[in-house]
Amino acid sequence: MLKEVRKKRAYEDIVAQIQDLITKGRLKRDDQLPNEKELSETFKVSRSTVREAILSLETMRLVERRQGDGTYVIATSEEVLVQPLATALFGEKDDLIDIFYLRKIIEPEVAQIAAGNAKAEEIEELEKILREQETDVIGGGQGVHIDSTFHHRLSRMAKNRVLERLSMVLMDLLSQTRDEYLQSEERRRISVKGHQLILDAIKSGNERAARQAMLKHLSDVEMVVFANRQKSKGKYQRKSD
C-alpha cells in the first residue's frame, strides 16, 4: 500500500522561498517580483519551472500577474500566516449561510473589544479607510479590497491574535467567492453605511453600541447577499429552461 516518495519538485522550493519572504515582511503587498528571466537565473532553473511556481503562487492568492506589467505581491504577511488555518477550517465551497453565521458570532465581539481598546491613531486609520471606500463606491468601484481592509483593521484593534486570524479567514473566504451577487450595488452602499455606524460607536467608546452596529451590519449585508443569490439562481434557471 505504501509508495515510493516523490522528490520535492523545483517549483515547490521557489514557492516556499517567496512565501517565506512575504511572511517575514521582506516582500510586501504591491511589491513587484523580478521578471521571469531574472528569476530563472537567480534560482538556476528553467523558465517553465518559474512559470509553474508563479502559477502556484497565484492559485494561493499570494501574487497576481498583470498583463504587460509584471507579477506583484497581493498578500500581506498576516494573510500568508492565516492560509493554513483557512485550509484547515474551511473550504471555498462552504455554504455562505454557514460563513455568515460564524461571522455574526465572532465579529460583534471584535467590534465590542475594539471600541474599548481603540487608540486615536487607529480611529483615524479607520476613518481614512472608510473615506477611501466611499470614494471608490461613488466612482462605481466594487470596493472589495477596501471593505476587507476595514474589517481587518478592526480585528487588529481588538488586540487578540486568535480573533484577528479568525476574522481574516472569514473575510478571505468571502473575497474568494466570485459570484456577482456578493458585490451588488445595494450591498456596497449598505456596507459603507454599516461601517460608518460601527466607526461612530467606536469613536464614542460605546462597546455595546459597537457590538450592535456590527451585528446589524452583518445581518443587513446577509439579507442583500441572499436576496441577490436567489435572483441569480432564478436567472440561471430561466436561461437553462
C-alpha positions as a LaTeX table, in Angstrom:
\begin{tabular}{lrrr}
\hline
Residue & $x$ (\AA) & $y$ (\AA) & $z$ (\AA) \\
\hline
Met1 & 0.00 & 0.00 & 0.00 \\
Leu2 & 2.92 & 2.33 & 0.58 \\
Lys3 & 4.52 & 4.00 & $-2.41$ \\
Glu4 & 7.91 & 5.45 & $-3.15$ \\
Val5 & 8.03 & 9.08 & $-2.05$ \\
Arg6 & 8.43 & 11.70 & $-4.74$ \\
Lys7 & 11.34 & 14.09 & $-4.51$ \\
Lys8 & 10.45 & 17.72 & $-3.99$ \\
Arg9 & 9.96 & 19.50 & $-7.28$ \\
Ala10 & 11.98 & 22.62 & $-8.02$ \\
Tyr11 & 8.98 & 24.91 & $-8.38$ \\
Glu12 & 7.84 & 23.98 & $-4.85$ \\
Asp13 & 11.13 & 25.30 & $-3.46$ \\
Ile14 & 10.61 & 28.59 & $-5.29$ \\
Val15 & 7.08 & 28.85 & $-3.89$ \\
Ala16 & 8.36 & 28.14 & $-0.37$ \\
Gln17 & 11.10 & 30.80 & $-0.63$ \\
Ile18 & 8.77 & 33.52 & $-1.90$ \\
Gln19 & 6.13 & 32.59 & 0.66 \\
Asp20 & 8.77 & 32.86 & 3.39 \\
Leu21 & 9.84 & 36.32 & 2.18 \\
Ile22 & 6.23 & 37.51 & 2.35 \\
Thr23 & 5.77 & 36.01 & 5.82 \\
Lys24 & 8.89 & 37.79 & 7.09 \\
Gly25 & 7.80 & 41.09 & 5.54 \\
Arg26 & 10.72 & 41.30 & 3.12 \\
Leu27 & 8.21 & 41.17 & 0.27 \\
Lys28 & 5.16 & 43.35 & 0.86 \\
Arg29 & 1.83 & 43.87 & $-0.85$ \\
Asp30 & 2.27 & 45.68 & $-4.21$ \\
Asp31 & 5.97 & 44.78 & $-4.43$ \\
Gln32 & 6.89 & 43.63 & $-7.94$ \\
Leu33 & 8.74 & 40.35 & $-8.39$ \\
Pro34 & 11.72 & 40.14 & $-10.76$ \\
Asn35 & 10.78 & 39.13 & $-14.28$ \\
Glu36 & 10.74 & 35.53 & $-15.46$ \\
Lys37 & 14.25 & 35.64 & $-16.93$ \\
Glu38 & 15.75 & 37.13 & $-13.76$ \\
Leu39 & 14.02 & 34.59 & $-11.53$ \\
Ser40 & 15.21 & 31.78 & $-13.77$ \\
Glu41 & 18.82 & 32.97 & $-13.44$ \\
Thr42 & 18.52 & 33.53 & $-9.68$ \\
Phe43 & 17.05 & 30.11 & $-8.91$ \\
Lys44 & 19.15 & 28.33 & $-11.59$ \\
Val45 & 16.05 & 26.69 & $-13.06$ \\
Ser46 & 14.25 & 26.77 & $-16.39$ \\
Arg47 & 11.74 & 29.47 & $-17.20$ \\
Ser48 & 8.99 & 26.85 & $-17.36$ \\
Thr49 & 9.74 & 25.97 & $-13.73$ \\
Val50 & 9.45 & 29.64 & $-12.80$ \\
Arg51 & 6.12 & 29.88 & $-14.62$ \\
Glu52 & 4.87 & 26.83 & $-12.72$ \\
Ala53 & 5.90 & 28.45 & $-9.41$ \\
Ile54 & 4.16 & 31.72 & $-10.27$ \\
Leu55 & 1.02 & 29.85 & $-11.24$ \\
Ser56 & 1.07 & 28.05 & $-7.90$ \\
Leu57 & 1.55 & 31.35 & $-6.04$ \\
Glu58 & $-1.38$ & 32.81 & $-7.99$ \\
Thr59 & $-3.56$ & 29.86 & $-7.01$ \\
Met60 & $-2.61$ & 30.51 & $-3.38$ \\
Arg61 & $-3.64$ & 34.16 & $-3.89$ \\
Leu62 & $-0.19$ & 35.42 & $-2.92$ \\
Val63 & 0.74 & 37.07 & $-6.23$ \\
Glu64 & $-1.01$ & 38.41 & $-9.30$ \\
Arg65 & 0.19 & 38.63 & $-12.90$ \\
Arg66 & $-0.75$ & 41.92 & $-14.53$ \\
Gln67 & $-0.86$ & 41.91 & $-18.29$ \\
Gly68 & 2.08 & 43.82 & $-19.73$ \\
Asp69 & 3.25 & 44.98 & $-16.30$ \\
Gly70 & 4.65 & 42.03 & $-14.36$ \\
Thr71 & 3.92 & 39.96 & $-11.26$ \\
Tyr72 & 3.00 & 41.65 & $-8.00$ \\
Val73 & 2.58 & 40.51 & $-4.40$ \\
Ile74 & $-1.06$ & 40.84 & $-3.35$ \\
Ala75 & $-0.91$ & 39.23 & 0.12 \\
Thr76 & 0.32 & 40.58 & 3.43 \\
Ser77 & 2.44 & 38.62 & 5.90 \\
Glu78 & $-0.67$ & 38.16 & 8.08 \\
Glu79 & $-2.60$ & 36.67 & 5.18 \\
Val80 & 0.20 & 34.20 & 4.47 \\
Leu81 & 0.20 & 33.09 & 8.10 \\
Val82 & $-3.54$ & 32.58 & 8.13 \\
Gln83 & $-3.71$ & 30.48 & 4.94 \\
Pro84 & $-3.04$ & 27.13 & 6.69 \\
Leu85 & $-5.78$ & 27.96 & 9.18 \\
Ala86 & $-8.20$ & 28.76 & 6.39 \\
Thr87 & $-7.41$ & 25.49 & 4.67 \\
Ala88 & $-7.84$ & 23.50 & 7.87 \\
Leu89 & $-11.11$ & 25.09 & 8.99 \\
Phe90 & $-12.96$ & 25.95 & 5.81 \\
Gly91 & $-13.35$ & 25.17 & 2.15 \\
Glu92 & $-14.19$ & 27.54 & $-0.69$ \\
Lys93 & $-17.40$ & 25.61 & $-1.30$ \\
Asp94 & $-18.68$ & 26.03 & 2.25 \\
Asp95 & $-22.18$ & 27.50 & 2.20 \\
Leu96 & $-22.40$ & 31.25 & 2.65 \\
Ile97 & $-25.07$ & 30.75 & 5.30 \\
Asp98 & $-22.53$ & 28.96 & 7.50 \\
Ile99 & $-19.89$ & 31.64 & 6.90 \\
Phe100 & $-22.24$ & 34.49 & 7.78 \\
Tyr101 & $-23.47$ & 32.61 & 10.85 \\
Leu102 & $-19.92$ & 32.35 & 12.16 \\
Arg103 & $-19.20$ & 36.00 & 11.30 \\
Lys104 & $-22.18$ & 37.07 & 13.40 \\
Ile105 & $-20.70$ & 35.19 & 16.36 \\
Ile106 & $-17.14$ & 36.48 & 16.03 \\
Glu107 & $-17.21$ & 40.00 & 14.58 \\
Pro108 & $-19.64$ & 41.68 & 17.01 \\
Glu109 & $-17.27$ & 40.55 & 19.78 \\
Val110 & $-14.36$ & 42.00 & 17.82 \\
Ala111 & $-16.16$ & 45.34 & 17.43 \\
Gln112 & $-17.02$ & 45.47 & 21.13 \\
Ile113 & $-13.44$ & 44.82 & 22.21 \\
Ala114 & $-12.11$ & 47.28 & 19.61 \\
Ala115 & $-14.38$ & 50.03 & 20.96 \\
Gly116 & $-12.83$ & 49.57 & 24.38 \\
Asn117 & $-9.24$ & 49.42 & 23.09 \\
Ala118 & $-9.24$ & 51.93 & 20.22 \\
Lys119 & $-6.44$ & 54.49 & 20.12 \\
Ala120 & $-6.74$ & 57.85 & 18.38 \\
Glu121 & $-4.40$ & 56.86 & 15.55 \\
Glu122 & $-6.32$ & 53.62 & 14.96 \\
Ile123 & $-9.61$ & 55.51 & 14.72 \\
Glu124 & $-8.00$ & 57.90 & 12.23 \\
Glu125 & $-6.88$ & 54.93 & 10.15 \\
Leu126 & $-10.42$ & 53.51 & 10.11 \\
Glu127 & $-11.77$ & 56.93 & 9.07 \\
Lys128 & $-9.28$ & 57.04 & 6.20 \\
Ile129 & $-10.25$ & 53.54 & 5.04 \\
Leu130 & $-13.95$ & 54.46 & 5.15 \\
Arg131 & $-13.34$ & 57.62 & 3.09 \\
Glu132 & $-11.50$ & 55.51 & 0.52 \\
Gln133 & $-14.40$ & 53.06 & 0.40 \\
Glu134 & $-16.94$ & 55.85 & $-0.05$ \\
Thr135 & $-14.89$ & 57.38 & $-2.87$ \\
Asp136 & $-14.49$ & 54.02 & $-4.56$ \\
Val137 & $-18.20$ & 53.17 & $-4.36$ \\
Ile138 & $-19.23$ & 56.63 & $-5.62$ \\
Gly139 & $-16.84$ & 56.13 & $-8.54$ \\
Gly140 & $-18.52$ & 52.86 & $-9.45$ \\
Gly141 & $-15.89$ & 50.54 & $-7.97$ \\
Gln142 & $-16.64$ & 47.31 & $-6.12$ \\
Gly143 & $-14.55$ & 48.20 & $-3.07$ \\
Val144 & $-13.82$ & 44.54 & $-2.31$ \\
His145 & $-10.30$ & 45.06 & $-1.02$ \\
Ile146 & $-11.20$ & 48.23 & 0.93 \\
Asp147 & $-14.19$ & 46.50 & 2.52 \\
Ser148 & $-11.92$ & 43.68 & 3.70 \\
Thr149 & $-9.30$ & 46.14 & 4.91 \\
Phe150 & $-11.85$ & 47.85 & 7.18 \\
His151 & $-12.67$ & 44.54 & 8.88 \\
His152 & $-9.01$ & 43.51 & 9.07 \\
Arg153 & $-8.03$ & 46.77 & 10.79 \\
Leu154 & $-10.95$ & 46.44 & 13.17 \\
Ser155 & $-9.95$ & 42.91 & 14.14 \\
Arg156 & $-6.40$ & 44.11 & 14.77 \\
Met157 & $-7.73$ & 46.78 & 17.15 \\
Ala158 & $-9.19$ & 44.03 & 19.33 \\
Lys159 & $-5.59$ & 43.12 & 20.29 \\
Asn160 & $-6.41$ & 39.41 & 20.16 \\
Arg161 & $-4.42$ & 37.42 & 17.62 \\
Val162 & $-6.85$ & 34.48 & 17.57 \\
Leu163 & $-9.88$ & 36.69 & 16.89 \\
Glu164 & $-7.86$ & 38.62 & 14.31 \\
Arg165 & $-6.90$ & 35.49 & 12.40 \\
Leu166 & $-10.39$ & 34.03 & 12.50 \\
Ser167 & $-11.81$ & 37.30 & 11.17 \\
Met168 & $-9.23$ & 37.35 & 8.40 \\
Val169 & $-10.06$ & 33.77 & 7.42 \\
Leu170 & $-13.75$ & 34.58 & 7.10 \\
Met171 & $-13.14$ & 37.74 & 5.07 \\
Asp172 & $-10.72$ & 35.87 & 2.82 \\
Leu173 & $-13.32$ & 33.19 & 2.15 \\
Leu174 & $-15.82$ & 35.81 & 1.07 \\
Ser175 & $-13.28$ & 37.59 & $-1.13$ \\
Gln176 & $-12.56$ & 34.29 & $-2.90$ \\
Thr177 & $-16.21$ & 33.93 & $-3.85$ \\
Arg178 & $-16.59$ & 35.18 & $-7.40$ \\
Asp179 & $-20.38$ & 35.30 & $-7.59$ \\
Glu180 & $-21.67$ & 38.71 & $-8.64$ \\
Tyr181 & $-24.42$ & 38.78 & $-6.04$ \\
Leu182 & $-21.78$ & 39.35 & $-3.35$ \\
Gln183 & $-20.86$ & 42.70 & $-4.92$ \\
Ser184 & $-24.20$ & 44.21 & $-5.94$ \\
Glu185 & $-24.61$ & 47.98 & $-5.85$ \\
Glu186 & $-27.05$ & 47.73 & $-2.94$ \\
Arg187 & $-24.64$ & 45.55 & $-0.97$ \\
Arg188 & $-21.84$ & 48.10 & $-1.46$ \\
Arg189 & $-23.98$ & 51.01 & $-0.25$ \\
Ile190 & $-25.12$ & 49.06 & 2.80 \\
Ser191 & $-21.51$ & 48.18 & 3.54 \\
Val192 & $-20.46$ & 51.85 & 3.66 \\
Lys193 & $-23.44$ & 52.80 & 5.84 \\
Gly194 & $-22.81$ & 49.91 & 8.22 \\
His195 & $-19.12$ & 50.72 & 8.53 \\
Gln196 & $-19.97$ & 54.33 & 9.39 \\
Leu197 & $-22.26$ & 53.27 & 12.25 \\
Ile198 & $-19.60$ & 50.90 & 13.59 \\
Leu199 & $-16.98$ & 53.64 & 13.40 \\
Asp200 & $-19.27$ & 56.14 & 15.19 \\
Ala201 & $-19.76$ & 53.70 & 18.06 \\
Ile202 & $-16.03$ & 53.02 & 18.33 \\
Lys203 & $-15.21$ & 56.75 & 18.30 \\
Ser204 & $-17.61$ & 57.27 & 21.21 \\
Gly205 & $-16.09$ & 54.32 & 23.07 \\
Asn206 & $-19.51$ & 52.69 & 23.34 \\
Glu207 & $-18.76$ & 48.96 & 23.37 \\
Arg208 & $-22.40$ & 47.84 & 23.47 \\
Ala209 & $-23.30$ & 50.12 & 20.53 \\
Ala210 & $-20.28$ & 48.83 & 18.56 \\
Arg211 & $-21.42$ & 45.22 & 19.06 \\
Gln212 & $-24.98$ & 46.04 & 17.99 \\
Ala213 & $-23.80$ & 48.07 & 14.99 \\
Met214 & $-21.64$ & 45.20 & 13.76 \\
Leu215 & $-24.40$ & 42.65 & 14.20 \\
Lys216 & $-26.87$ & 44.86 & 12.31 \\
His217 & $-24.30$ & 45.49 & 9.57 \\
Leu218 & $-23.70$ & 41.77 & 9.04 \\
Ser219 & $-27.42$ & 40.98 & 9.12 \\
Asp220 & $-28.18$ & 43.73 & 6.58 \\
Val221 & $-25.43$ & 42.53 & 4.23 \\
Glu222 & $-26.54$ & 38.93 & 4.65 \\
Met223 & $-30.12$ & 39.79 & 3.65 \\
Val224 & $-28.97$ & 41.54 & 0.46 \\
Val225 & $-26.49$ & 38.81 & $-0.44$ \\
Phe226 & $-29.05$ & 36.03 & $-0.19$ \\
Ala227 & $-31.77$ & 38.04 & $-1.91$ \\
Asn228 & $-29.42$ & 38.59 & $-4.85$ \\
Arg229 & $-28.33$ & 34.96 & $-4.68$ \\
Gln230 & $-31.93$ & 33.84 & $-5.19$ \\
Lys231 & $-32.34$ & 36.28 & $-8.10$ \\
Ser232 & $-29.17$ & 34.90 & $-9.72$ \\
Lys233 & $-30.43$ & 31.34 & $-9.34$ \\
Gly234 & $-33.74$ & 32.35 & $-10.90$ \\
Lys235 & $-32.00$ & 33.91 & $-13.89$ \\
Tyr236 & $-29.81$ & 30.84 & $-14.33$ \\
Gln237 & $-32.80$ & 28.51 & $-14.20$ \\
Arg238 & $-34.71$ & 30.57 & $-16.78$ \\
Lys239 & $-31.72$ & 30.50 & $-19.11$ \\
Ser240 & $-31.44$ & 26.73 & $-18.69$ \\
Asp241 & $-35.13$ & 26.13 & $-19.48$ \\
\hline
\end{tabular}
